[in-house]
Amino acid sequence: MTELLIRKAKKGDADAFCRLMDLHMQSIYKVAMAYLKNDEDVADAIQETILACFQKIGTLKQNRYFKTWLIRILINKCKDILQNRSRMVYTDMIPEIPTYEETFERVEWNQVLDLLDEKYRIILLLYYLEGFNTREIGDILNMKESTVKTRLSRGRQKVADVYSQVMHEGNTIYAESRR
């Protein structure tokens, strides 16, 4: 079905393109949120990505790499927004409060990811949440597969270290409260 939608979209079928974007919306939202951490910027990145994809879908060489191509465009848009954001001066900083819809596990996972360097965070997100393999991640991020594997391994270790630290601190607090 996706293959057919891609072929139609390449021929200018706007409805097929919209359905194609709907199929991938959850994935692009998760990747954008991992990068930008703010709904307004995420919405901007998604909008810019969809527009760029619509304008450039004819340049997609192999339809089977559509999602990889889409995510690469999204990541570049996210990086542009981050670069522009670093130039802005904020007059008031309002902390973002998670909505009640978020499950505890998702909030916890996002908190752990937030503690990691971007180079590990995005690889873990693409690998575990989006299901890309290391070769595909290398294509998306324009890096060698061996680099992706190394960062994936180090990212896993950093996540394990964070959980270990949290568990240790939790046990210390528990032990102190029992005294």
Disulfide bonds with the S-S distance in Angstrom:
none
